[in-house]
Amino acid sequence: MVDRRSRRSQRLIKEAFYRLIVQKPLFRLTVAEITREADLERGTFYGHYHDVFDLYDQELAAHVDTLLALFKRHYLTAFDKYDFVPLFSSIINYLTTNQELQALMHEAYNQSRALAEITHAFQTTVTLSEVADFGGQNYLATQLEINYNLAGVLTILTYWQKGNINASVTELTASLAAIARHHWQ
């Protein structure tokens, strides 16, 4: 069981990390800077993480887990009812309201790394049986189609977050849902 002091130390480290990650690239961020910002000793940091990249990886994994939980909550219902609005709405709302995930994706390298992790997690979530349910006999073609569509949605969300697509959350959600409905019906 993690005691209160340990939870407090982790919270302070994470808060300092998120303040600093938007100011400089991950590969230039040091444990000394994080601990100075958190007003903790370096040993405290190493009691929780191996290095800055371990901290980044753990934080990214937590966000990916949350996105996957949202995806799993709405995924099968979306296909059963051909109503993709709750699926896209929950994911888009998480992406837009979560300041920590936005901080992790602040820099281009971090964004690419985060998108790769998110894409991989979503791809592996669509199990063999689900692929077979939606694609019939041709597993490879169905798998490629799902990966193609997933990459497209994530690219659209990335462009939208960067401001390259001018749409409100509601407009984007409705548009993505309409495309998915058209494609999967």
C-alpha angles and dihedrals in degrees: 000000000000113000127224095259091052092050090048092050092050091048092051092047092050093046091051091046092053092048091051101040091068091052100052141011118278094241090057095048114102135202088237091058093048094048092045090051090046092044091234136123120261090241089062090057092049090051087067106026138028094221143325092288091054089053090049092048093049092049093046091048090053091053092046089051090053092049090049091051089053090047093049092047092059106021104090094036089053091056095040094052098024086233107133097166096094091048096051094036094056094047095044092046091051092049094048099042100041107092093183094057090047089053091051089053095043096108123055094240092049091046092053091048092047093047091050090053093046092047093049092048093050092046093052091046091065097081128209092258093052091049090050091048092054100035110036117207102347102079097171094051091047093048091050091047092052092047091047092051093045092051089049094052093047091048091050091050091049093050090046093051090050089053095249092121115054106214138118120242089257094049093047093047093049093046095049091045091051092050092049092046091050092047099046100040 
